[in-house]
Amino acid sequence: MIDVVFGVDVGTSSTKGVVVDTAGRILGEAVRGHVVDRPRPGHVEMDARAWWDEFVSLAAELLDREDIAVRAVGVSGMGPCTLLVDDAGDPVRPAVLYGVDTRAEEQIARLNRELGPETIFLRCGSALSSQAVGPKLAWIREREPEAWARARRLLMPASWLAHRLTGAYVLDLHSASQCTPLFDIHEQRWIPEWAECVAPGIELPPLRWPGEEAGRVNAPVAGIPAGTPVIVGTIDAWSEAVSVGGHGVGDLMLMYGTTMFLVNTVDRLVTSPSMWATVGALPGTRCLAGGMATSGAVTDWLGRLFGGVGPGTLFDEAAGSPPGANGLVMLPYFAGERTPVMDPDARGVIAGLTLGHTRGDLMRAALEATAHGVRHNVETMLAAGADIRRIVAVGGGTRGGLWPQIVSDVTGLEQIVARTTIGASYGAAFLAAGLIGRPDITVWNPAESVVRPDPATSEVHDRRFTQYRDLYESTAAITHALAHDQRTGPAEGSP
């Protein structure tokens, strides 16, 4: 009988499950694809009940074998999400997703007026933005009073799965640190008076570290025995960092996924008005983090636009386009932008198009656009005092090597790629393994390769990066007006 841990991560485009033995070897993995709902421009949400259904489906597929014994369960998920449930633990409405959902602009402005933006930043470590949970709670309270009247508790994907498995109501400290303005980054606790102001009547959960035990499985679930311990879990990007050993002081994790995420672990609190200061995944750690609203989502959009062309074909064609994409520059702000632009009304722009450009050029421009976004974030982090000594890449976008190579060429930075890059589900399994032993991630998942920048491309990429920055500034007024039209319809006299 093989002792195993089961890790599950709820992502933006899919839920992934992995079965891992106590030495870190993957014995099985599976995926359940899903799509988010976009009922209105700027609104991105999902029915949380699908997360549980996918968890059970993955467990039934991966754990239906007689040679394994499940000793612990790990969970993680996209976030910070805003899932409100009633007294029975049932969702009162679909979960509002993380920073890609930009619905709460009015609430951000109001909370800044009431609490003071400087006071919020000093106490919480981050400014209010589309990433923050607090304004989204306020939006639900103001816009959907019937749902709010039934709401009693706040959950996120990882804590929702832990709750369904064990009945426990807990949240990890890292996820709480993205609930601005409800969490004090210095004292690492909820702020009761601000919680009462923003979300009256909501019972905020007790806080623990991601790898701590949330509780034990109440009843057998698709091959998981009753009594199996379940970790508290955390947000996927932090679980991704753990999965590749990118969570030590001085590490910067780059997550290549539907969105691009950057997490720098530091030994002290480092803040920036255009980044997020958070609690880390492991006890005693802190992070300076950033996230783009779209990255892989743009390449998926291109595939749909070109009639369902597969990503392999598009990446191959992008490889045939030279650095600089034959004179194209793209802004990847197709869902607004998070850090460091912090502009929910930013929009995608493609400049330089001619009749001679190919879809390979467009794909190359999209990959370079995300690389420019990474460079913008890294430069902002360093200016704030970040400690970046080592960069570790993770996620599905690392496969094939083209995308990480472009990012290294644009940024001039080396990236380490570990042997296993499936990401957050593996990180969740590693954290769960800590409940039954003392696993070492450098043994579980050693470094396998290094991506080094090609200095021959630096001149064109430096020029494109300057154009990328200038393009946003020069088109912002137009894209903001267009974003307004998309939400409300064209206004008389609008540009």
N, C-alpha and C positions, 0 to 999 in steps of 0.2 A: 504494500500500500504506500502510495506517494503522498506526502503531506504537501498541500498547495495553498496558495492564497488566490483569491478571485478579485480582480480589479476592474472597476467600471467607471467610465468617464462619459458624461453627457456633454456633447459638444454642440456647436451651432448648426452643423449640417449632419451630424450622426451621433449615435451612442456606440461606444466601443467597449468590448469586454476582452479580458485576457486572463488566462490561467497560468500561473507561474509557480515553479517549485521553490523550495526554500533556498536554493542556490542561485535563483534568478533566471533559470532556463524557462523559456516560453513553451508551454505544452499545448496551447491552443489559443486562438484569437478569433473574434468575429465582430461584425459591424452591422448596425441597423441604421440605415439612412433615414433622414427626416427633413422636412422643410419648416422654416419658421413662418409665422403668419405676419403679413404686413397690411393690416386692415385700412390704414391711412398713411399718407406720407409722414415719415418720421416715427411711426409706430411699429415696433418689432416685438412680437410676443409669441408664446407657445403654450399649449395645454400641458400642464405638468403631469397629467395622468399618463401621457404618452411616455414620459421618462420611466415611470414605474413599469409599464407594459414592456418597454424595450429591455429593461433590466431583467425581468422575469424570462423573457424570450431568450436573451443571451445566456442566462444561467442554465436554462433548459437545454440549450444546444451544447454548451461547453462543459457542463458538469455531469452530463449523463454518461458516466463511465464508472466501471467498478474498481479501477485501479488507483483512484485518488480519494483523498480525504480533505475536505475544505476546512482549514484551520482558522482563517480570518478573512474578512471582506474589506476591501478598500473602495472608497468612493471619491469622485471629484466631479466638477462640472463647470460649465461656462458661468461667468459672473463678473461683477455682482448682479444677480437677478433679484427681482422683487416678486416673491410668491406669497400671497396672503391666503391663510386657511381659516376655517371656522372652528367651532368648539370640537367638532368631530374629526378635524384634521383634513377636511375636504377643501380644495381650492374654491375661493369665492369668485374668481375670474382667472383668465389666462395669466401666466407669469409675464411680467414686463422684463425684457432682456436688458443687458448691460449697456455700455455706452453707445451702441449702434442705435438704440432707441432714444430719440431726441425730443420726445413729447413735452417734457417738463420745463421748457424755457421760461414760461411765466412764473412758475413756482421757484425756479432758481433766482430770478430777479426779486421776487417778493421776499424770499428767505434772506437774501443778501441785504435787503433794506431793513428787515426786522432784526437780524442777528449781527450784521456787519461783516462784510467780506474779509476784512483784516482779522477780526476776532475768530471767524470760522477757520481761516487759514492757519492762524497761530495755534489754535486748540486742536484742530483735526489733521493738520499736516498737508491738506489738499484744499484747493478751491472747489466750490460747487461747479459741477459740469454735468454733462449727460451721463457720465459714469457713476455719479453718486446716487445712492438709494434713496436718501431723504426726500429730494424733490419729487421722485416718482411716487412715494407714499403720499405726499401732499396732493399730487395730481389725482390719484385714485380717490382720496377723501373728498376732494372738491368736485370732481367730475362724475364720480360714480358712487353717490351716497348710499345706495341700496347695497352694493357690494361691500362698502366700508362698514356698514352697520353690522354685517355678519362676520367681519374679519376679527380674528383674535391673535394670530401668531404670524411671525415672519420667517419664511424659509427660503433656501436657495437649492439648486439642483442636488448638491452633495448632501445637505442636511435633510432634504426631502426624502432621499433614498434611505438615509440612516433612520429617519423617523418612521418610514413605512416598515422597515425591517425590525426595528427594536422598540418603537414607541417613544424613544428619547427625543426631547426637544432641546437641542444644543446647536451652537454655531461656532465655527473656528474663529480665532482672533484675527487671522488675516482677512477673512471675508467681512468681519465686523468693521475692520479698519477702512473698508471701502463703502461704509454706510454713512458717509458724511451727510449732515452734520451731527450724527447721533453718537459718534465714538470719539473719545479723547485719546489721541495718538501717544501722548506722553504718559498718562496713567493707565492706558490700555484697559479701559472700561467704558461702559455706556455713560452717556450724559443725561441723567433723568430729566432735568428741566427742559432740555432741547428736544428730547424724545416726546415729552408731553406737549410741547409746542407743535411739533411736526406730525406726530402719529399718536394722538391721544387714544387710549383704549387698547393699544397693541402691547401684548406681553412680549418684551424682548427676551431672547433666549440666554441662558447661561453660556459662558464663553470658555472654550478649551483650545488646546493646540491641535492642529490637523491630525497628527498621528496618535492622539490619545483615543481611548476607547469611548465611543458614544453610548454603547450598550450592547446587549446580546440579542440575537435573533429570537423573536418571540415564538414563531412556529416555522416548521420546515418550508423552504421556498425553493422549488426546482433544483434539488440537489444540495442545498445549503441546510445543514442540520440546525435544529433549534439549539440555542446556547452558543452559537458561533459568534465571536466578538466582531464588532463593526467599528471602524474608526470614524472620527468626526468628519474627516475629509476637508477639502478646501476648493478654491477656485482653480480651474484647469491649468492656467499658466504657471502657477506656483507648483502644482503637481508635475507639470512638464519639466520645470527646472530641477526638481528632485530626481526625476527619471533619468537624467543624464549627468547627475552630479554637478549641476550648475547652480548650486545654492550655497556655496561657500563665500566668505567675505572676499570681495574683489571680482566675483564672477558676474558676467552679464549673460543672461539666457535670451536667445532669439527664438521665438516660436513661430514657425512657418505653418500657418493654417488659413482658415477662412478669413481671419484677421491676423495681423502681425502684432506680437506682444514682446515687450522688452522688460526684463527684471534684473536690476543690479542689486546684489546683496551688499550691505554696508555694515560697518560696526558701530555706527551712530546714526542719529536721525539726520537725514539730508532732505531738504525741501526745495521745491521750485514751484512758482505759481502756475506753470504750464505742464507740470508732471504730477505724479501721485506718490506721496510718501505713505508707506504701508508697514504693517507688521509683517514679518517674514513667515516662511512655512515651518521653520524649526524654532524651538524656544531660544530666546535671546537675540534673534536676528531681526533686522529691519531692512526695508527695501526702498529704492527709488525706482518707480516703474512708469512705463508708457505703453500706449497701445494705439494702433491705427484702426480706423473703422472698417476698412476693407483692405484685403491683399489678395489671398486666394479667391475671394468672392469676385474680384474683377476678372480674373482669368476664367472663372466659371461663367461669368456673364458673356465674355467673348466667345466661349464655346457655344453657348446657346444662340448668340447673335449670328454665328456662322453656321447655324443649322444642326447643332448637336455634334460638332467636331470634338473628338476626344482630347483630353489634356495631353496625352502622349504625342499626338500629331502636332498640336500647337507648340509644345515645348521643342519638338524637333525643328519646326519651322522657325521658331524664335532663335534657335542656335545658329541658323543660317543667316540671320540678320546681324550686321556688325554692331559693335558698341556704339551707342548713340542712336540706334534704330533708324539709320538713314535719315537723320534730321527731324525726328519726332521727339516731343516731350509731353508727358502726360501728368496730370494731377489725379491721384487715385482717390479723390474725395467723393466717391459715388454714394456714400451714406453719411455725408458730413465728414468731419474729421475730429478725432480725439486729440491726443498729444502730438506735438506741442502746439498745434494750431488752436485747439479748443474752439472749434467753429462748427456748430451743428448745421449751419446754412451754407457751408462750403459745398461745392459740387465738382463733379469730374469735368476735366477739360483735356482735350487732345489738340495740341498745336503743331502746325507744320505739315498738315496733311496735303498730299498731292495725289493725282490720279495714278502715279507710279508706285504708291505704297502698297504693300502686301499685308495679308493677315499675320504673317510672320513678323513684320515690322511692328504691327500693332501689339502683338503678344510681347515682343521684346520691349516695347515702350512701357507696357504694363508692369513687367518684371522690374525694369529700371525705375519706374515710378515708386514701387514699394521700397526699392533700395535707397532712393533719394529720401523717402520718409524715414527709413532707419537712420540714415546719416543725420537728418535733421534732429531726430530724437537723441541720438548719441551725443551730438554736439551740445544740445541743450542740457543733457545730463552732466556732461563734463563741466560745463560752465557753472552748474549748481554745486559742484564739489563731489560728484560721483567718484567711486573707486572702481575703475574698470581695468583689471589686470589680465583677464582671460574671458574669451567669448565662446559660448557653447551653443551650438545650433540643434534644434529638435523639431519634430513635426513632419507631416507628410510631404511638405514642400521641399524637404532636403533630398528626397529621392531623385536620382538622376544627376544631381550635382550642379545643374545649370543655374538654378535660382540662387543657391548659396554663393556660387562663383561670382555672379553679377553683384550680389550684396557686398562681397569682399572687394571686388574691383571698384565699386562706387565709394565705399567707405574707407578703403585702404587698410582694413583690419583683417587679421586672421580669425578663422573660426574652427573650433574643434567639433568633430562629428563623432558621436559615440556609436558603438556597435548596434545598439537598439534605439531606434528613433520614433517608435510608435507613439511615445508621448505620455499623456496624462494618465491613461489607464494603467500603464506600467509603473508610473510614479505612485499611483494609489495603491497598487499591489505591494510596492516596496514599503510604503508607510504602514500598510496592514501587517507586513511581515515583522515589523517592529513590535507587535503585540505578542509574538510567539518566539522571538529570538533577537539577535543583534546583527542584522544584515549590514553589509558594507557595499555601497553603491559602486565603488571602484572595482569590486569583484563581480558584482552583478552585471555591470554595464561599462566596461572599460572603453577608453577612447580608441577610435579605430583609424581616423584620418584627420588631416588638417587641410583646410581650404585657405590658400594664400592668394593675395591680390596680385594681379598682373600689372606691373608698373607701366607697361606700354599703353594701357587704356586710361591712365589717370588724367591725361590732358582733356580728352573728350568728356569724361565723366565730371571733371571739375567744371567744365563749361556748361554741361547740361544741368548740374546742380544749381549753379547760379541762375540759369534760365528757369528752372523749377521754382526756386524761391521768388523770382521776379514775376513769374506767371500768376502765382496766387495773388500777389499784391495788386497786379494790374487788372485782374478780372474779378476781384472780390465783390465790387459793387454790383456788377451784372449778375453774378451767380447768386448773390443774396436776394436780388429782386426776383430772379427765376425761382428760387426756393420758396419765396413768399407766394408766387403764383401757383406753384405746385400744391401748396397747402390750401390756398383759398380761392384759386382761380384768378385770372388776370384782373388787376385793378385798373381803373381808368387812368390813363396817363402813365402807366408803368413802363419801364424800359423794355 
